[in-house]
């Protein structure tokens, strides 16, 4: 496969009132903040969710780098589980401008197609606002799951910027 052009889209919400929440599944998978995320769980979630979407920026991180990242004030990991298994996760990052970034977000492959992505995104946005955000933002790209951008738009995110880059062969 040769070089490929990719479009990255940045999206934001400026008010909690802009969130259009998804219907809560019945039964709803629990979503909980991880008070102590292990290096192993961090790697498992990142690699398992990201493998289909070319998430590579953190694959080379050492255990120390992962631990320092997880210990960074303002970084939080949230896990959606189902029947004792990880089903999805999101990572929030609080920034100095009082914005909260949904830095990583996704479902594990076995849980795609159940409609849980919109519920998990709703929980991510609600959690970001509860941290005291003045703005909630994220970015996606054309390498992500085809349902990602439509989900963000349906939940109330607005595109604010696009950029193009190329990934190698």
Kinemage of the C-alpha trace (Angstrom):
@kinemage 1
@onewidth
@group {chain A} dominant
@subgroup {mainchain}
@vectorlist {calphas} color= white
{ca unk a 1} P 0.000 0.000 0.000
{ca unk a 2} L 1.484 3.367 -1.016
{ca unk a 3} L 1.293 6.749 0.706
{ca unk a 4} L -2.203 7.812 1.615
{ca unk a 5} L -3.705 11.227 2.282
{ca unk a 6} L -5.536 11.520 5.571
{ca unk a 7} L -7.873 14.288 6.738
{ca unk a 8} L -7.847 15.092 10.461
{ca unk a 9} L -10.910 16.963 11.742
{ca unk a 10} L -10.978 18.855 15.044
{ca unk a 11} L -14.386 19.156 16.696
{ca unk a 12} L -15.618 20.895 19.830
{ca unk a 13} L -18.506 21.664 22.155
{ca unk a 14} L -18.676 24.982 23.964
{ca unk a 15} L -21.488 24.187 26.403
{ca unk a 16} L -22.916 21.117 28.147
{ca unk a 17} L -26.268 22.062 26.585
{ca unk a 18} L -24.837 21.228 23.138
{ca unk a 19} L -24.579 17.527 24.002
{ca unk a 20} L -27.234 15.416 22.334
{ca unk a 21} L -27.039 12.290 24.500
{ca unk a 22} L -27.469 8.846 23.043
{ca unk a 23} L -30.140 6.525 24.312
{ca unk a 24} L -28.850 4.499 27.248
{ca unk a 25} L -28.582 0.821 26.285
{ca unk a 26} L -30.679 -1.635 28.284
{ca unk a 27} L -28.882 -3.121 30.067
{ca unk a 28} L -26.220 -0.416 30.125
{ca unk a 29} L -22.572 -1.443 30.288
{ca unk a 30} L -20.884 0.220 33.277
{ca unk a 31} L -18.389 3.033 32.614
{ca unk a 32} L -16.019 3.838 35.454
{ca unk a 33} L -13.007 6.028 36.021
{ca unk a 34} L -9.897 3.949 36.650
{ca unk a 35} L -8.230 5.269 39.778
{ca unk a 36} L -5.152 3.159 39.095
{ca unk a 37} L -4.733 2.148 35.473
{ca unk a 38} L -1.921 -0.348 35.110
{ca unk a 39} L 0.679 -0.098 32.361
{ca unk a 40} L -0.557 -3.464 31.065
{ca unk a 41} L -4.195 -2.350 30.859
{ca unk a 42} L -3.172 0.936 29.215
{ca unk a 43} L -1.227 -0.962 26.543
{ca unk a 44} L -3.985 -3.541 26.044
{ca unk a 45} L -6.690 -0.897 25.524
{ca unk a 46} L -4.557 1.286 23.254
{ca unk a 47} L -3.333 -1.600 21.097
{ca unk a 48} L -6.617 -3.515 20.908
{ca unk a 49} L -8.821 -0.523 20.137
{ca unk a 50} L -6.279 1.216 17.919
{ca unk a 51} L -4.865 -1.606 15.799
{ca unk a 52} L -7.508 -1.280 13.068
{ca unk a 53} L -7.093 2.520 12.884
{ca unk a 54} L -3.311 2.880 12.695
{ca unk a 55} L -2.816 4.168 16.238
{ca unk a 56} L 0.954 4.038 16.460
{ca unk a 57} L 2.176 7.095 18.392
{ca unk a 58} L 2.217 5.301 21.766
{ca unk a 59} L 3.340 1.824 20.691
{ca unk a 60} L 6.999 2.635 21.365
{ca unk a 61} L 6.417 4.104 24.818
{ca unk a 62} L 8.464 2.488 27.592
{ca unk a 63} L 6.759 1.353 30.790
{ca unk a 64} L 8.219 4.420 32.529
{ca unk a 65} L 6.777 6.732 29.863
{ca unk a 66} L 3.339 5.117 30.208
{ca unk a 67} L 3.489 5.384 34.014
{ca unk a 68} L 4.542 9.070 33.850
{ca unk a 69} L 1.691 9.754 31.414
{ca unk a 70} L -0.875 8.034 33.642
{ca unk a 71} L 0.447 9.954 36.665
{ca unk a 72} L 0.150 13.314 34.866
{ca unk a 73} L -2.324 15.599 36.645
{ca unk a 74} L -5.401 16.032 34.470
{ca unk a 75} L -5.070 12.707 32.623
{ca unk a 76} L -7.820 10.208 33.395
{ca unk a 77} L -8.711 6.806 31.975
{ca unk a 78} L -12.286 5.518 31.872
{ca unk a 79} L -13.287 1.921 31.173
{ca unk a 80} L -16.536 0.509 29.811
{ca unk a 81} L -16.898 -3.149 30.699
{ca unk a 82} L -19.253 -5.981 29.955
{ca unk a 83} L -19.406 -9.298 31.797
{ca unk a 84} L -15.936 -8.890 33.323
{ca unk a 85} L -14.352 -7.874 29.988
{ca unk a 86} L -13.102 -4.515 28.768
{ca unk a 87} L -15.542 -3.286 26.103
{ca unk a 88} L -14.273 0.239 25.424
{ca unk a 89} L -12.458 3.166 26.925
{ca unk a 90} L -11.705 6.842 26.714
{ca unk a 91} L -8.888 9.008 27.955
{ca unk a 92} L -9.516 12.590 29.016
{ca unk a 93} L -6.857 15.273 29.156
{ca unk a 94} L -7.399 18.527 31.007
{ca unk a 95} L -5.543 21.475 29.470
{ca unk a 96} L -4.374 24.785 30.929
{ca unk a 97} L -7.000 26.710 28.930
{ca unk a 98} L -9.676 24.796 30.943
{ca unk a 99} L -10.580 22.702 27.929
{ca unk a 100} L -10.868 18.928 28.208
{ca unk a 101} L -9.752 16.790 25.309
{ca unk a 102} L -11.203 13.381 24.609
{ca unk a 103} L -7.712 12.235 23.677
{ca unk a 104} L -8.512 8.591 22.905
{ca unk a 105} L -11.857 6.901 22.535
{ca unk a 106} L -13.055 3.607 21.161
{ca unk a 107} L -14.557 0.165 21.484
{ca unk a 108} L -12.775 -3.156 21.492
{ca unk a 109} L -13.488 -5.097 18.279
{ca unk a 110} L -15.920 -7.601 19.853
{ca unk a 111} L -18.184 -4.751 20.989
{ca unk a 112} L -18.472 -2.752 17.756
{ca unk a 113} L -21.899 -2.802 16.130
{ca unk a 114} L -23.998 -2.835 19.313
{ca unk a 115} L -24.654 0.921 19.341
{ca unk a 116} L -22.422 1.309 22.381
{ca unk a 117} L -20.082 3.839 20.754
{ca unk a 118} L -22.675 6.601 20.962
{ca unk a 119} L -23.366 5.745 24.606
{ca unk a 120} L -19.637 5.688 25.445
{ca unk a 121} L -19.152 9.040 23.701
{ca unk a 122} L -22.068 10.507 25.655
{ca unk a 123} L -20.426 9.334 28.885
{ca unk a 124} L -17.057 10.772 27.777
{ca unk a 125} L -18.585 14.194 27.090
{ca unk a 126} L -20.548 14.182 30.358
{ca unk a 127} L -17.397 13.228 32.267
{ca unk a 128} L -15.419 16.012 30.582
{ca unk a 129} L -18.005 18.629 31.544
{ca unk a 130} L -18.075 17.284 35.115
{ca unk a 131} L -14.334 18.001 35.340
{ca unk a 132} L -15.177 21.685 34.934
{ca unk a 133} L -14.371 22.087 31.244
{ca unk a 134} L -15.106 25.339 29.459
{ca unk a 135} L -14.779 23.506 26.144
{ca unk a 136} L -14.710 19.812 25.200
{ca unk a 137} L -12.832 18.831 22.078
{ca unk a 138} L -11.403 15.941 20.136
{ca unk a 139} L -10.078 15.076 16.748
{ca unk a 140} L -10.726 12.248 14.367
{ca unk a 141} L -9.367 11.307 10.995
{ca unk a 142} L -10.307 9.380 7.887
{ca unk a 143} L -8.368 6.350 9.229
{ca unk a 144} L -10.870 6.003 12.088
{ca unk a 145} L -13.963 3.808 12.052
{ca unk a 146} L -16.447 5.149 9.457
{ca unk a 147} L -19.040 5.686 12.217
{ca unk a 148} L -16.712 7.914 14.271
{ca unk a 149} L -17.284 11.309 12.628
{ca unk a 150} L -21.067 10.805 12.215
{ca unk a 151} L -21.252 9.830 15.912
{ca unk a 152} L -19.385 12.982 16.976
{ca unk a 153} L -21.663 15.170 14.859
{ca unk a 154} L -24.844 13.463 16.116
{ca unk a 155} L -23.767 14.013 19.735
{ca unk a 156} L -23.465 17.757 19.079
{ca unk a 157} L -19.794 18.322 18.256
{ca unk a 158} L -19.054 20.993 15.640
{ca unk a 159} L -16.071 20.837 13.283
{ca unk a 160} L -13.690 23.755 13.812
{ca unk a 161} L -10.614 22.879 11.740
{ca unk a 162} L -9.280 20.354 9.248
{ca unk a 163} L -5.757 19.456 8.220
{ca unk a 164} L -4.339 17.015 5.721
{ca unk a 165} L -1.337 14.762 6.195
{ca unk a 166} L 0.111 11.703 4.531
{ca unk a 167} L 0.792 8.289 6.007
{ca unk a 168} L 3.507 6.145 4.463
{ca unk a 169} L 3.219 2.866 2.571
